[in-house]
Amino acid sequence: MPLVIDIMENQIIGPAFRSGRQEGLQEGRQEGELRILRIQMEKRFGPLPAWAQTKLATLASAELERLGERIFEATTLEDLLSPTN
């Protein structure tokens, strides 16, 4: 007879599993935001140079969201990725 347990309810494994799951969801969201932003940037400004790709790879989710809003106002890639904007 198989033993069936719910990992989420386990007092020892549950918290670690939930934490890891939450981290994975956050990483997935950030990867999705980055992918969409890259598509938008390439559509608007053409192929992204290496410096822009490097900069994007270092940004947190909140910064990616900010760029997603600013892409409609920026006139150049440099303007969009400028730290002062």
N, C-alpha and C positions, 0 to 999 in steps of 0.2 A: 504494500500500500504506500503510495507516494505521500511525502510530507509536503504540505502546501503552506507557505507563510507569505505574508505581505512584508516585503523589505521595508517599505515606508513606515510601517508600524513597529519595526524592530528597534529597541532602545539603543542598541550599539551601532548597528549598520545604518539605520534610518537617517539620522542627522547628517552623516557623511555622504550618503547617497543623495539626499535632498540638496546639500550644498554643491556637490559635483554637478548635479542636474541643472541647478540654477546657473552655475558658471558656464556650462555648455550652452544653455539658452542665450545667455548674454553674449557669448562669443559668436553664436550663430546670427543674432540680431546685428551685431557690429559688422560681421562679414557681409551680410545682406545690404546694410546701409552703404558700406564701402563700394560694393559692386554696383549698386544703382547710381551712386555719385560718380563713379568712374565712367559709366556709360553716358551720363548726362554731360560730364565734362568733355569727353571725347566728341560727342555730338556737337557741342557748342564751340569748342576750341581746337578740335583735331587731336591727333595722337599726343598722348601725354609724354613729355620728356622724363628722363630718369629722375631728375631732381623733384618733379611733382609727384611721381609715384613713391619716392622715398618719403616725402613729406606726408602724403596720405597714409602711409603705413604706420606712422607714428601717432596719428591722431586718435583721441578717445571718441567714444560714441557721441557725446554732447557736441564736440567740435565738428564731427561729420554732419550732424543735424544742422548746425549753424551754417556750414558751407552749402548744404542742400537748400537752405533758404536764400543764401546770398548769391547762388549761381544765376538767379534771374536778374540781379542788379549789376554784377561784375561785367566789365567790358573786355577784360583780358584774363588769362590764366594767372598771371602775376598778381593782378588786382584781387582775384578771388582768394589766392593763397597767402596774401600779404598778412603778416601778423598784426598789423595795426587796424585791420578792418574787422 
